[in-house]
């Protein structure tokens, strides 16, 4: 009797597995295909920039599902550290503006060497370029003023540290959170020495939480001016904010590298994205967002008064990124202790 019941039960289970998904090879293949048609990007770029790029990429590759996550460079690196501890990086691509992080990741063997298609047409700010990462934009920072508060352009960086108009009313994003803020502090220190940062503090400069927040505070009149990123400022101006970007002679140019992780789950899709990012179509979107592209054949929008790509490359304050990496922790600590 038991044998008959067992045989009947076994037959029933077999039928269920065959007819109701027990043989799930087709489901698994579909899941594998869906997983293969994906791309995960970690970036510090705001939606006004990354959104248009992703839209253009998806129009060219509609079968690829793109998941992009935006946060400050500091938060992104913390997330990647946590994922490395767990044994699996979720991201395929990283695109931020904190250049020393890319040298650190390169030194740790995390990055795939990949030279994008048409590289010879690009402006390359890295003398030691080896394909581990490629500049996707030549970001610029300047003095952003609220035109309702300040009617005369600052003469230069020294104005911010001495003029009463900026007393207790100039903001800087926290370099521990923002890659562009950190790089701007490193560039200013390289050009003028740490004493200049101290004099900014002594004139009442304040630390803000992020690159977007400091520009919002300037647009709202909480601050008279700030150290601001080009495309974030441009986006606010397009929406009617009373802001103006002023570029002193000593130009703060911060490349924004993009890189592919060596252990990326979707490496082929990542390569397609990096290739697309460097095309004239995508770089035109970079310029239209209000920042400097890495191609010469892009039409620059006049409304933003951006430097031409070659001018940004040639006139930016020169810095050794390996030295910046070596001194990064010390720079952030000094800034944090000063701007408590």
Buried (B, 14 or more C-beta within 10 A) or exposed (E): EEEEEEEEEEEEEEEEEEEEEEEEEEEEEEEEEEEEBBBBBBBBBBEBBBBBBBEBBBEBBEEBBBEBBBBBBBBBBEBBEEBEEEEEBBBBBBBBBBBBBBBBBBEEEBBBEBBBBEBEBBBEBBEEEEBBBBBBBBBBBBBBBBEEBBEEBBEBBEBBBEBEBBEEBBBBBBBBBBBBBBBBBBBBBBBBEBEBBEBBBEBEBBBBEBBBBBBBBBBEEBBBBBBBBBBBBBBBBEEEBBBBBBBBEBBBBBBBBBBBBBBBBBBEBBBBBBBBBBBBBBBBBBBBBBBBBBBEEBEBBEEBBBBBBEBBBEBBBEBEBEEBBEBBEEBBEBBEEBBE
